[in-house]
Amino acid sequence: MNTQLAIRPSSVTGQSVQYNGAVITSTGVLDWEPVIAAAPGANEVLVRATRTLVSPGTEMALWCGTHAQLHDPINRWAKYPFRPGYCAVGIVEAVGDNISDFVPGDRVAYSGRHAGLMMVDVPTALIARVPASLGDDCAPFATFHSIVGGTRLAMPLLV
């Protein structure tokens, strides 16, 4: 059972909530791990994912055990356990004290892993409001194109 789908929306106001995040623990093994999220820090927003985008390159290569840097001892990123995901769309659940650009209920595209909820550090992450005219099936591609295209031109187009 995909336990990520069992997560209910919550208004996080000081209490911590448990959610599940994908983790590749070894070649061909994808599992869900519990993650605890509390209220956002001053520069963070808590986002409830509605859709994430699987990378057919990096994530599949790590899952299949064929990533070129998996066995490179110098590379520290492409290792197991690997927490996949970097393109997502979701609803802002809660915002930190220093956040004025986003409010609970905003629909956003962001650089996030495959998880029911994710804390996003606004100053360092790719995150932008998604217009109502753009569906959840398309919105994660703005983050994807910003990353693989080598530019951050796609994210401002969402605002």
C-alpha positions as CSV (number, residue, x, y, z in Angstrom):
1,M,0.0,0.0,0.0
2,N,1.3,3.5,-0.8
3,T,1.1,5.0,2.7
4,Q,1.9,8.4,1.3
5,L,-1.7,8.6,0.0
6,A,-3.1,8.0,3.5
7,I,-1.7,11.3,4.7
8,R,-4.5,13.7,5.6
9,P,-4.1,17.5,5.2
10,S,-3.2,19.2,8.5
11,S,-2.8,22.7,9.7
12,V,0.5,22.5,11.5
13,T,0.5,24.9,14.4
14,G,3.3,23.9,16.7
15,Q,2.6,20.2,16.9
16,S,4.7,17.7,14.9
17,V,3.2,15.4,12.3
18,Q,4.6,12.2,10.9
19,Y,4.6,11.6,7.1
20,N,6.3,9.2,4.8
21,G,9.1,9.9,2.3
22,A,10.6,7.7,-0.4
23,V,14.0,6.2,0.1
24,I,16.0,3.9,-2.1
25,T,17.9,1.7,0.3
26,S,19.7,-0.5,-2.2
27,T,19.6,-1.5,-5.9
28,G,16.0,-2.1,-6.8
29,V,14.6,-1.5,-3.4
30,L,12.3,1.5,-2.8
31,D,10.8,1.9,0.6
32,W,8.9,4.5,2.7
33,E,10.5,6.0,5.8
34,P,8.8,8.0,8.5
35,V,9.8,11.6,8.8
36,I,8.7,14.0,11.5
37,A,7.8,17.7,10.6
38,A,7.1,20.3,13.2
39,A,6.1,23.9,12.7
40,P,8.3,25.7,10.0
41,G,11.4,27.6,11.0
42,A,11.5,31.3,10.4
43,N,12.5,31.0,6.7
44,E,10.6,27.8,5.9
45,V,7.3,26.7,4.5
46,L,5.7,23.3,5.0
47,V,4.2,22.0,1.8
48,R,1.8,19.1,1.3
49,A,2.7,17.4,-2.0
50,T,-0.1,16.8,-4.5
51,R,2.3,15.5,-7.3
52,T,6.0,14.7,-7.6
53,L,8.0,14.0,-10.8
54,V,10.2,11.0,-11.1
55,S,13.5,11.6,-13.0
56,P,14.0,9.0,-15.6
57,G,17.7,9.6,-15.5
58,T,19.2,10.2,-12.1
59,E,16.5,8.5,-9.9
60,M,16.1,5.5,-12.2
61,A,19.8,5.0,-12.5
62,L,20.2,5.0,-8.7
63,W,17.2,2.6,-8.3
64,C,18.7,0.3,-11.0
65,G,22.2,0.6,-9.5
66,T,23.6,1.9,-12.8
67,H,24.4,5.5,-11.8
68,A,27.9,6.4,-12.9
69,Q,28.9,7.8,-9.5
70,L,27.3,5.2,-7.3
71,H,30.6,3.4,-6.6
72,D,32.8,6.4,-6.7
73,P,34.2,6.8,-3.2
74,I,34.7,10.6,-3.7
75,N,31.1,11.2,-4.6
76,R,29.0,11.6,-1.5
77,W,25.6,12.4,-3.1
78,A,24.9,9.3,-5.2
79,K,24.8,6.8,-2.3
80,Y,22.4,4.6,-0.6
81,P,20.2,5.3,1.2
82,F,19.1,7.8,-1.4
83,R,16.1,10.0,-0.8
84,P,14.8,10.7,-4.4
85,G,12.8,13.6,-5.7
86,Y,13.5,17.2,-6.7
87,C,10.4,18.3,-8.6
88,A,7.0,18.6,-6.9
89,V,3.8,20.6,-6.6
90,G,1.7,21.0,-3.5
91,I,-0.2,23.2,-1.1
92,V,1.4,25.4,1.5
93,E,0.3,24.1,4.9
94,A,2.2,26.5,7.2
95,V,4.7,29.4,6.9
96,G,7.6,30.6,9.1
97,D,7.7,34.0,10.8
98,N,9.9,35.6,8.2
99,I,7.9,34.4,5.2
100,S,5.7,37.0,3.5
101,D,5.7,35.7,-0.1
102,F,3.6,32.6,0.7
103,V,0.5,31.9,2.8
104,P,-1.2,28.7,3.8
105,G,-3.3,27.5,0.9
106,D,-1.0,28.7,-1.9
107,R,-0.3,26.1,-4.6
108,V,3.4,26.0,-5.3
109,A,6.0,24.2,-7.5
110,Y,9.2,23.5,-5.5
111,S,12.3,21.4,-5.4
112,G,11.1,18.6,-3.2
113,R,11.5,14.9,-2.6
114,H,8.9,12.2,-3.0
115,A,7.2,12.7,0.4
116,G,3.7,13.6,1.7
117,L,5.0,16.7,3.4
118,M,8.2,18.6,3.0
119,M,9.8,21.6,4.8
120,V,11.1,24.0,2.2
121,D,13.8,26.5,3.0
122,V,12.5,29.5,0.9
123,P,15.8,31.5,0.6
124,T,17.7,28.5,-0.9
125,A,15.1,26.4,-2.6
126,L,13.4,26.7,-6.0
127,I,9.8,27.6,-5.1
128,A,7.1,29.6,-6.9
129,R,3.3,30.0,-6.9
130,V,1.5,28.0,-9.5
131,P,-1.3,29.7,-11.5
132,A,-4.7,28.1,-11.4
133,S,-4.6,27.5,-15.1
134,L,-1.6,25.1,-14.8
135,G,-2.5,21.6,-13.7
136,D,-0.6,19.4,-11.2
137,D,0.5,17.2,-14.0
138,C,2.5,20.1,-15.6
139,A,3.6,22.2,-12.7
140,P,6.6,20.0,-11.5
141,F,8.2,20.4,-14.9
142,A,8.9,24.1,-14.1
143,T,11.3,22.9,-11.4
144,F,12.7,20.1,-13.7
145,H,13.4,22.5,-16.5
146,S,15.0,25.0,-14.1
147,I,17.4,22.3,-13.0
148,V,18.2,20.4,-16.1
149,G,18.2,23.4,-18.4
150,G,20.9,25.0,-16.3
151,T,18.9,28.2,-15.7
152,R,16.2,29.3,-13.3
153,L,14.1,30.9,-16.0
154,A,11.1,28.6,-15.7
155,M,10.3,29.4,-12.1
156,P,9.5,33.1,-12.6
157,L,7.1,32.1,-15.4
158,L,4.8,30.5,-12.7
159,V,4.3,33.6,-10.7
